[in-house]
Amino acid sequence: MKKYMMFAISFIVLFLLFQVLSGLFLTLLYTPDIQEAWNSSASLSQETVIKSSRSPFLLTFILAFLSATIAYFIPKKMTKNSTH
């Protein structure tokens, strides 16, 4: 169980680090086209639609953590089955 906790904590830290670094990298490379945004703003709807109050990051994080957990236990299950 100690190995799993160490794996889980390191996975969470690395996942968050990569998310932040990729966000910074994408922000640095983004160059907005102000003229195009201004031209297309006239045809936008005046209504605001809120799709969801949940963050997509939370869902991504949960799925990544679940897949990492499953990936951690699969080799242990396979070695137990092959030795019997």
N, C-alpha and C positions, 0 to 999 in steps of 0.2 A: 504494500500500500504506500510505503514511503517513496518508492520509485515512481508510482503513478502521480502522487502529489507533486513531486519535483517536475515530472513531465508536464503536468497540467499548468503549473505556475509558469514554467519557462515558455510553454506554448502561448499562454495568455500575454505574457510580456512581449514576446517576439511578434505576435499577431498585432498587438496595439502599436508597437514600434513601426512595423511595416505599413500599417494603415496611415499613421501620421506622416511617415516619410513619403509615401506615394501621394498623399494629399499635398504636401509641400512641393513635391516635384511637379505635379500637374498644375498647381497654382503658378509656379515659376514659368512654365511653358505656355500658359494661357495668354493670348493676346486678344482682347475684345475688339469687335468691329463696331465702333460707336455709330458710324454713319448708317450701317445696315440696321442696327437696333432702332435708331431714330426713325428710319423710313418704315420699318415694319410695325412700329408702335401705333400708327394710325389705324391699322386694321385689327388690332387686338380687341377682345371682348372686354366690356366694362364690368363683368361679373367675376367674382373670385370664387373658385371651387377648391375646397379642401378635401383631398383624397383620403388621407390617413393621418392619424395623430401619432402613430408609431414610427420610430426611426428604422429605415432599412438596415442600418448598421447593426442594430440589435439582432435582427433575424440572421444576418450574415455571420455575426459572431457566434450565435447559438448553433447554427449549422456547422460552422467550422470546428467549434469545440466538440460537438457531437461526433463529427467524422474523425477527429483526432483521437477521441476516446475509443471509438470502435477500432480504429487502426492500431491503437496501443494493445488492445486485448486480443486481436485476431491471431498474432503469432503465438501467444501463450496458449490459446485454444488449439491451434494447429499442432503444436509440439506435444500437448497432452494427448491428443487423439492419435498421433503417430507412434507414441511410445507404448500404447496399450495394444 
